[in-house]
């Protein structure tokens, strides 16, 4: 599932907001009186939230890698 398939309401969430919603869904699943049909919708949303958080982490990782490479180049030029 690509990030373009992720709804706008999920894409607009921060890592903290996404993590909080994931936690709330998981807590619902832990209850023994969960409706199966409702659970399917929640499960699909959980997958979308997970994809979103993966994309956010990948983006942050790429930013960090660029900064590290940039700093390495600066250090090489100084020596």
C-alpha positions in Angstrom: 0.0 0.0 0.0 1.5 3.3 -1.1 1.3 6.5 0.9 -1.0 7.9 -1.8 -3.6 5.4 -0.7 -3.5 6.7 2.8 -6.5 9.1 3.6 -5.8 12.7 4.2 -6.9 12.6 7.9 -4.2 10.0 8.5 -1.5 11.8 6.4 -2.0 15.0 8.4 -1.1 13.2 11.7 2.2 13.6 13.5 4.1 10.6 14.7 2.8 11.2 18.2 -0.8 11.5 17.1 -0.5 8.4 14.9 1.1 6.4 17.8 -1.7 7.5 20.1 -4.4 6.3 17.7 -2.7 3.0 17.1 -2.5 2.5 20.9 -6.3 3.3 21.2 -7.2 0.8 18.5 -5.0 -1.9 20.1 -6.6 -1.3 23.4 -10.0 -1.8 21.8 -8.8 -5.1 20.4 -7.7 -6.3 23.8 -11.3 -6.1 25.1 -13.2 -9.3 24.9 -16.5 -7.8 23.8 -15.3 -6.4 20.4 -17.7 -6.4 17.4 -16.2 -8.4 14.5 -17.5 -6.0 11.8 -16.3 -3.0 13.7 -13.0 -4.7 14.3 -12.4 -5.1 10.5 -12.7 -1.4 9.9 -10.4 -0.7 12.9 -7.9 -3.3 11.6 -7.9 -1.6 8.2 -7.3 1.8 9.8 -4.6 0.3 11.9 -2.8 -0.9 8.8 -3.1 2.6 7.2 -1.8 4.2 10.4 1.1 1.8 10.4 2.0 2.6 6.8 1.8 6.3 7.6 4.2 6.0 10.6 6.6 3.9 8.4 6.6 6.6 5.8 7.2 9.3 8.5 10.1 7.3 9.9 11.5 6.7 6.4 11.4 10.4 5.7 13.1 11.3 9.0 15.7 8.6 8.4 16.4 10.1 4.9 16.8 13.6 6.4 19.2 12.3 9.0 21.2 10.4 6.3 21.5 13.6 4.2 22.7 15.6 7.2 25.3 13.0 8.1 26.6 12.9 4.5 26.7 16.7 4.4 28.6 16.8 7.6 31.1 14.1 6.4 31.8 16.1 3.3 32.4 19.3 5.4 34.8 17.3 7.6 36.7 15.9 4.6 37.1 19.4 3.1 38.4 20.8 6.4 41.3 18.2 6.6 
